[in-house]
Amino acid sequence: MAEPPPATGPAPKARPAGAATAASRDQLQRRPVTFLWRRRRYRIERVLETWVLETGWWKDDGHVSRSYWRVRADGRVFDLRYDRLAKAWALERVLN
């Protein structure tokens, strides 16, 4: 399980598909613990799954390096994305 690099300050805000989101991470465990969506802060109850997408590294442009976190928060399941190159969090999708 690969993890995003340690945060150096507050997580930046991102605006994917009209939803504002930011995530904060536990500095010791290096995992997201809260995120903001639609002006509401969600506390992550459980990390269900993680995966990494690393592609295009052989090209000058088009390199993608992302960590994904499927989490349960407030009884719902969300996919969070951390872009390692931009050092930005985003809400990828809401599963239920």
N, C-alpha and C positions, 0 to 999 in steps of 0.2 A: 504494500500500500504506500504509494508516494504521497507526500503532503506538500502543501504550499510552503514557501519560505516564511520564516517568522515575521510577524508584523512589526513595523518600526514606529507605528503610531496608529491613530484611529483609521479604520478601514474607509477607503474612499467610497463615495456614492456613485452608483451607476444607474442608468435609466433604460433598461431593456423593455421594449414593447410597451411603453407607457407606464411601467410599474417602477417606482423608485425603490431601490433596495440597497442596503449596506449590511455588512456582516462584521462581527467582531470575533476574535479568536482567543481561545485559552492559550496563553503564552507557553505553558508547560506541555500541554498535550498537542498543541498546534492543530486544533480543530475548531470549526466555527461553533460559537455558543449562543449567539443571538443574531437576528437580522431584522431589518426594517422593510416592511412592505405595506403600501397604501396607508402611510402615516401611523402604522402600528408596529410595535416591537414584539417579535416572537422569540421566545426562549426555546432553544433546541432541546428536546427531551431525549432524543436518541439519534445517533448516526446509524443509518440502516445499511449504507453501502458507499463505497468510494471507488473512483476510477480516474484514470489519467488519459488525456488525448494529447499526443505529441506527434506532429506531422509537419511536413514541409521544411524540416530543418536543413535539408540539402540545398534549398533555394535561398536567394537573397531576399525575396519577398514571399509572403505566403506562409511563413513559419507560424505554427499554432502550438501553444503550450498551455494546456488548461488542466486544472484539477476539478473534479465534480464530486459533490457530496449530496447523497440522497438522505434527507433528514425528516424526522417526525417532530412537529411543533404544533402545539395546541390541537392535537388530535388529527392533524392534516399532514400530508406528505408533500415535500418540496424538493426540487433539485436546485442546488446552488452551484454556481460556477465561479472559479477563481482563475482569472487570466494571469498567468505568471509573467508574461511579457509586459502587459499594461499595469500589473499589480492592482487589479480592480476586481471587485466582487459583483456578481449579477445574479438575479433570480432567473434561472433557465426555464422552469415550468412549475406549475402547481398540478399535482397528480390527482388530488381529490378534494 
